[in-house]
Amino acid sequence: MGLQLQAQETTIPNETPKKGFISRYLNRVFNDTVSKEKPQFLIYPVLGIRPETGLEFAVAPLFVFYANEDINNRLSEINTYAFFTFNGQYGIRINHAVYSDQDKWFFLGDLDAERFPLKYYGIGNDVPKDNIALVDATQIQIKERVLRKVVKNFYVGLETDFRSLSNVSFEAPEDSDEALDIELPFGAEGTTSFGMGAGLVYDARHNVLNERNAFFSELAYLNYNPFWKSDVEYQTITTDNRFFTPIGKRDVLAAQVIGQFSFGGDVPFNQLSYLGGESIMRGYFSGRFRDRNQIAAQIEYRFLPLKLGFTDRLGATVFTGVGEVFDDWNELEMNKIKWSAGAGARFLIFREKDIFIRFDYAFTRDGSNFYLSIGEAF
């Protein structure tokens, strides 16, 4: 009698099917399954609108980590933003704040490379509401600080700034039927600049993307000189001061005062101090007002997160700012000071590392604009 074998299908009770890559990735992001001390990498698509670009498509990788996976070190971040628009604009921006073990070294910098048609309104405060030209150019900026801690929270080091503006063309505004008839500013033919100098930094922050209780102050001097293979010759002093204090268990009051002052020679139009953008004086087109010198301040109240019963991942902010550009100190007039104000929503993307995605809506005398990015404006 032969032996008959029959295969039987076996099942394992309550077996959980394996999740796909996308499901695992989303679960790791939204549930923040990575332990606090471990490095974390996030890449996400962005579809948004900015006043400088209009409709914009981007990919934004973010890498955050603690040196030696030690949470007693400060949180380091490398943030990248690669974009293109229907207006013929494209580029990549990489900014970083990297701390070594025990925070002995601090590397702070930005790299921008863009093909970016910009609206040009002129120089000074008495410029028209509408742009007088459209400037198309290839722009590269590499700004880096290499700083060494000398005492607790106090750093001293080298600062460098390389800027290149090439393939420049000034054209009439898109809505104009007439040929361009303006006096072109210094630097309109394109320039290459390299500045080198020194920086003093006091930095008590532990999380540069969302600080809750700290003080930051930077004072920098840069000398742009032909000796450094630069087309121009001038000097700048910049100061950036930020204050953060907790209000209760969740909220934060944040303030910032900045200044940039140029002297010693002609400054290319694209390197003049300017108001506007996604960080300070939000709501104004980046470069709406530009001149040799600038003073600006902003204050922001952050509800991080909101006290909601159904989730602890949503937050909000309200903010306001004032600022001015000027050629000489005697030109400062209170009735010309610019202002901006607005509010924003927040979503807690990395719970363990206390990092939010921000959506800000800001309005000014010129109109209103909104912004989307990771981390707070300052």
C-alpha positions in Angstrom: 0.0 0.0 0.0 1.5 3.2 -1.0 1.9 6.2 1.3 -0.1 9.2 0.2 1.1 12.7 1.3 -1.2 15.7 1.3 0.1 19.2 1.7 -1.9 21.3 4.1 -2.0 25.1 4.2 -1.0 26.3 7.6 -1.8 29.7 9.1 -0.3 31.6 12.0 -3.0 33.2 14.0 -2.8 37.1 14.3 0.1 37.3 11.9 0.8 40.9 11.0 1.5 41.4 7.3 4.8 43.1 6.5 4.5 46.8 5.7 5.9 48.2 2.6 8.7 50.7 2.4 6.4 53.8 2.2 4.3 52.6 5.1 7.4 51.9 7.3 8.8 55.3 6.3 5.6 57.2 7.1 5.3 55.3 10.4 8.9 56.2 11.3 8.3 59.9 10.6 4.8 60.5 12.0 5.2 58.2 15.0 8.8 59.2 15.5 10.0 55.6 16.2 13.7 56.6 16.1 15.1 56.9 19.6 16.1 60.4 20.6 19.9 59.9 20.5 19.9 58.3 17.0 20.4 60.2 13.8 17.3 61.0 11.8 16.8 61.5 8.1 13.7 62.9 6.4 13.1 63.6 2.8 9.8 65.1 1.8 8.2 66.8 -1.3 7.1 70.4 -1.1 4.4 72.1 -3.2 4.1 75.7 -2.2 4.0 79.4 -3.2 6.5 82.1 -2.3 6.4 85.7 -3.4 9.8 85.4 -5.1 8.9 82.3 -7.1 5.2 81.8 -7.4 4.2 78.1 -7.6 7.2 76.0 -6.5 8.0 72.3 -6.5 10.8 71.1 -4.3 12.5 68.2 -2.5 13.7 68.9 1.0 16.0 66.4 2.7 16.7 67.0 6.4 19.4 65.2 8.5 19.6 65.8 12.3 22.0 64.1 14.7 23.9 64.4 18.0 27.7 64.0 17.8 28.6 60.5 19.0 24.9 59.9 19.6 25.2 61.8 22.9 22.2 63.9 23.7 24.3 66.0 26.0 25.8 67.4 22.8 23.8 70.0 20.9 21.5 68.9 18.1 23.2 69.3 14.7 21.2 69.8 11.4 21.9 69.7 7.7 18.9 71.1 5.7 18.7 70.9 1.9 16.1 72.5 -0.4 16.2 71.7 -4.2 13.5 73.5 -6.2 12.2 74.5 -9.6 9.3 76.7 -10.7 7.2 77.5 -13.8 8.9 80.9 -13.9 12.2 79.4 -15.0 13.7 79.4 -11.5 15.7 76.5 -10.1 18.4 76.0 -7.5 19.6 74.2 -4.4 20.2 75.6 -0.9 22.0 73.8 1.8 22.4 75.2 5.3 23.9 73.6 8.3 24.6 74.0 12.0 27.0 71.2 13.0 28.5 70.8 16.5 31.4 68.4 17.3 31.6 66.2 20.4 31.3 68.3 23.6 30.4 71.2 21.3 34.1 72.1 21.0 33.8 73.1 17.3 30.8 74.8 15.6 30.4 74.9 11.8 27.7 77.2 10.7 27.0 78.0 7.0 25.0 78.1 3.8 25.5 77.1 0.2 23.1 78.6 -2.4 23.3 78.0 -6.1 20.4 79.4 -8.2 19.2 80.5 -11.6 16.7 83.0 -10.3 15.0 85.8 -12.1 14.4 88.5 -9.5 12.2 91.6 -9.3 14.3 94.7 -8.9 12.7 97.8 -7.3 15.7 100.1 -7.1 17.9 101.1 -4.1 16.7 102.9 -0.9 13.3 103.4 0.7 11.7 105.7 -1.8 11.3 103.1 -4.5 8.1 102.3 -6.4 5.6 99.7 -5.3 6.0 97.8 -8.5 9.4 96.4 -9.7 11.2 98.5 -12.3 13.1 95.6 -13.8 13.4 91.9 -13.9 16.9 90.6 -13.3 17.9 87.2 -14.6 21.2 85.8 -13.3 23.1 82.8 -12.0 23.9 83.2 -8.3 26.3 81.3 -6.1 26.9 82.0 -2.4 29.0 80.0 0.0 29.1 81.4 3.5 30.9 79.5 6.2 31.9 80.0 9.9 34.4 77.7 11.5 34.3 78.5 15.3 36.1 77.1 18.3 34.7 77.2 21.8 36.9 79.1 24.2 34.7 79.2 27.3 31.2 77.8 27.9 28.9 78.9 25.0 31.4 81.4 23.6 33.0 80.7 20.2 35.7 82.6 18.2 36.7 81.8 14.7 37.0 82.4 10.9 34.2 83.6 8.7 34.3 83.6 4.9 31.8 84.6 2.2 32.1 83.9 -1.5 29.5 85.3 -3.9 29.3 85.1 -7.7 26.8 86.8 -9.9 27.1 85.9 -13.6 25.0 85.7 -16.8 23.2 88.9 -15.7 20.5 90.5 -17.8 18.2 93.4 -16.8 14.9 93.4 -18.7 11.7 95.4 -18.5 9.0 94.1 -16.2 6.7 91.5 -17.6 3.7 93.8 -17.7 5.6 96.6 -19.4 5.3 97.3 -23.2 8.2 99.7 -23.2 11.9 99.1 -23.4 13.9 99.2 -20.1 15.0 102.7 -19.4 16.7 102.9 -15.9 20.2 103.6 -14.6 21.7 100.2 -13.9 23.2 99.7 -10.4 26.8 98.9 -9.6 27.3 95.2 -10.2 24.8 94.9 -13.0 27.5 93.4 -15.3 28.1 90.6 -12.8 30.7 90.4 -10.0 32.7 87.9 -8.0 33.3 88.7 -4.3 35.3 86.9 -1.6 35.3 88.2 2.0 37.3 86.9 4.9 37.2 88.0 8.5 36.5 87.0 12.1 33.4 86.1 14.1 32.5 86.2 17.8 29.5 84.0 18.7 27.7 83.4 22.0 25.5 80.3 21.5 23.5 78.8 24.4 21.1 77.0 22.0 20.6 73.2 22.2 18.2 72.9 19.2 18.7 75.4 16.4 15.5 74.4 14.7 13.3 75.1 17.7 14.9 76.7 20.7 12.9 77.2 23.8 15.2 78.8 26.4 18.5 80.3 25.3 20.4 83.3 24.0 22.3 83.6 20.7 24.5 86.5 19.5 26.9 86.8 16.6 29.2 89.7 15.7 31.1 89.4 12.4 33.5 91.4 10.4 34.2 90.7 6.7 36.7 92.3 4.4 36.0 92.0 0.7 39.4 92.8 -0.9 41.0 92.4 -4.4 43.8 90.6 -2.6 41.3 87.7 -2.0 40.5 87.5 -5.8 37.5 89.8 -5.4 36.1 92.2 -8.0 35.0 94.6 -5.3 36.5 96.2 -2.2 34.4 97.0 0.8 33.8 95.8 4.4 30.8 94.7 6.4 29.9 94.4 10.1 26.9 92.2 10.9 25.2 91.4 14.2 22.5 88.9 14.9 20.9 88.6 18.4 18.2 86.1 19.3 16.4 85.6 22.7 14.2 82.7 23.7 12.3 82.3 26.9 9.7 79.7 28.0 6.2 80.9 29.0 4.6 78.1 31.0 5.2 74.5 30.1 4.6 74.8 26.3 4.8 78.3 25.0 7.9 80.3 23.9 8.5 84.0 23.5 11.2 84.6 20.9 12.8 87.9 19.7 15.5 88.8 17.2 17.5 92.0 16.4 19.8 92.1 13.4 22.0 94.7 11.7 24.2 94.8 8.7 26.5 97.8 7.9 28.7 98.3 4.8 31.5 100.8 4.4 34.8 101.4 2.6 33.7 101.2 -1.1 30.9 100.4 -3.6 28.7 97.4 -2.8 27.2 95.4 -5.7 23.4 95.7 -5.8 22.9 91.9 -5.0 25.1 92.2 -1.9 23.4 95.2 -0.4 21.4 94.7 2.9 17.8 94.0 2.1 14.4 93.4 3.8 12.1 90.5 3.2 12.1 86.8 2.8 11.1 83.8 4.8 13.2 84.5 7.9 12.8 88.2 8.9 10.3 90.8 7.7 8.2 88.0 6.4 5.5 89.2 3.9 7.9 91.4 1.9 9.4 90.2 -1.3 13.0 89.3 -0.7 15.0 92.4 -1.7 11.9 94.7 -1.8 14.0 97.3 -0.1 17.8 97.3 -0.3 20.6 99.7 0.7 24.1 99.8 2.3 22.8 99.4 5.8 19.9 97.6 7.6 18.4 97.3 11.0 15.5 95.0 11.7 13.7 93.3 14.6 11.0 90.8 15.2 9.1 89.2 18.1 7.2 86.0 18.0 4.9 84.1 20.4 4.9 80.3 19.9 2.3 77.9 21.1 4.3 74.7 20.8 2.2 72.7 20.9 -1.4 73.9 21.3 -3.4 72.6 24.2 -5.8 70.4 22.3 -7.4 67.3 23.7 -7.2 65.1 20.5 -3.5 65.7 19.6 -0.3 67.2 20.9 1.3 67.7 17.4 -0.3 71.0 16.3 1.1 74.4 17.2 0.7 78.0 16.2 2.5 81.3 16.3 1.8 85.1 16.0 4.6 87.5 15.0 5.4 91.0 14.1 8.5 92.8 12.8 9.9 96.2 11.9 12.9 97.1 9.8 14.6 99.8 7.7 17.4 100.1 5.1 19.4 103.3 4.7 22.5 104.7 3.1 23.5 107.0 6.0 22.5 107.2 9.6 20.9 110.6 9.2 18.4 109.1 6.7 16.7 107.1 9.4 13.1 108.3 9.9 10.5 106.8 12.1 7.7 107.5 9.6 9.5 105.4 6.9 10.0 102.3 9.1 8.6 99.2 7.5 6.4 96.7 9.4 5.1 93.2 8.9 2.9 90.9 11.0 1.3 87.5 10.7 0.4 84.1 12.2 1.4 80.6 11.5 0.5 76.9 12.0 2.9 74.2 13.1 3.0 70.4 12.9 5.3 68.4 15.1 7.2 66.2 12.7 9.9 64.8 15.1 8.4 64.4 18.5 11.5 63.2 20.3 13.7 66.0 18.8 11.0 68.8 19.1 11.1 69.8 15.5 8.1 71.4 13.7 7.1 72.1 10.1 6.0 75.7 9.9 3.4 77.4 7.7 3.4 81.2 8.0 1.1 83.8 6.6 2.4 87.4 6.8 1.0 90.7 5.6 2.6 94.2 5.0 1.7 97.5 3.4 2.5 95.8 0.1 0.2 92.9 0.5 0.4 89.3 2.0 2.4 86.1 1.4 2.9 82.7 2.9 5.8 80.4 3.5 6.4 76.7 4.2 9.5 75.1 5.7 11.0 73.0 8.5 12.1 74.7 11.7 11.3 78.1 13.1 12.1 81.3 11.2 14.9 82.1 13.8 
